[in-house]
């Protein structure tokens, strides 16, 4: 009996160590896409092109390729405002 309980506790611990995959619809904005492991340093208006960044995975909506995040409006734009 104690082995069964121990096995269940180990199973719960292992299952909780992994993030759950959600298949629900993600409400990303225009020119955004949901990424499960995106850059922590999303390209944005006013940021230097080559800047140091971590290898940290960020889950959520990020700008599609070719778009930059406008810090003022939080929108993804193809050209930054002047």
Phi, psi and omega in degrees: 000317181292330177292325178294315179296317178299316179297319178295319178296319177296317179298316178295318180296317179293316181295324181282346179283342181255136179295146180280139176275126180256131179256015180282161181289133179259127183272078177273154181283184179297136181065023176243159174218149179281132177234141179271344177210074180267175181287142174284349182239067180298134179302135183217156178300135177087349179272146176297147181297313179255104177227151179296143181212154177275171176265016182295136175275135177241127180263130177148194181277132176226160180297142175293163178303132180095358180240154179238151178278124174274115183297331183287309184264347184067010180271162174265122185237152178278334177224136181283145177294150181279000000 
